[in-house]
Amino acid sequence: MSDKSETIGDIIARHHGQEGPLLPILNDVQAEFGCVDSESEAMIAHGLNISRADVHGVVSFYHDYKSEADPRPVVQVCRAEACKARGVERIIDAATKAAGERVKIETVYCLGLCSAGPSARTGDDLHIRLDADGITKLVENA
C-alpha cells in the first residue's frame, strides 16, 4: 500500500461514523496533497462505499477542490457585489502585476466581509479595506 493510500485511509478512518463525512474528507485530502485528483476520488469512493461519480460530482461542483496541485501561494480576492461597490476592480491590476507567475490570484465571490471590502484571503488570514498599495504588499508577501 502506498503512502498516499495509507494517508487517505487514515483520513477516511478519522471521519468514520460522522454524518456526511465526504466534505470533511475532501477538505483534509485537499489540505494534505494540494489537490483531490482522480486517484484520490477513487480511494475516497471505495472507502465510503459510494460511487466515484458521487465523489467527482462534489469535487467538480466546488471550486476550492483542485484536480492538480499548484505549488504557488494563493491570494483569493473577493469580487462579489459588495466588494465591487467598494472598489475591488480598481485594485485587481495591481494584484495581477505584483503576482506575476509566482503567486496565483484567485477570484472568490464573498468572504463574508462585505462592510469592510475590498477583501482578500491568504491561507486562513483575512485582509480588509485593501487599496492598490495594500494588495500589492499582500501579494508580495504571499
Rosetta blueprint (number, residue, H / E / L):
1 M L
2 S L
3 D H
4 K H
5 S H
6 E H
7 T H
8 I H
9 G H
10 D H
11 I H
12 I H
13 A H
14 R H
15 H L
16 H L
17 G L
18 Q L
19 E L
20 G L
21 P L
22 L H
23 L H
24 P H
25 I H
26 L H
27 N H
28 D H
29 V H
30 Q H
31 A H
32 E H
33 F H
34 G L
35 C L
36 V L
37 D L
38 S H
39 E H
40 S H
41 E H
42 A H
43 M H
44 I H
45 A H
46 H H
47 G H
48 L H
49 N L
50 I L
51 S L
52 R H
53 A H
54 D H
55 V H
56 H H
57 G H
58 V H
59 V H
60 S H
61 F H
62 Y L
63 H L
64 D L
65 Y L
66 K L
67 S L
68 E L
69 A L
70 D L
71 P L
72 R L
73 P L
74 V E
75 V E
76 Q E
77 V E
78 C E
79 R L
80 A L
81 E H
82 A H
83 C H
84 K H
85 A H
86 R L
87 G L
88 V H
89 E H
90 R H
91 I L
92 I H
93 D H
94 A H
95 A H
96 T H
97 K H
98 A H
99 A H
100 G L
101 E L
102 R L
103 V L
104 K E
105 I E
106 E E
107 T E
108 V E
109 Y L
110 C L
111 L L
112 G L
113 L L
114 C H
115 S H
116 A H
117 G L
118 P L
119 S L
120 A E
121 R E
122 T E
123 G L
124 D L
125 D E
126 L E
127 H E
128 I L
129 R L
130 L L
131 D L
132 A H
133 D H
134 G H
135 I H
136 T H
137 K H
138 L H
139 V H
140 E H
141 N L
142 A L
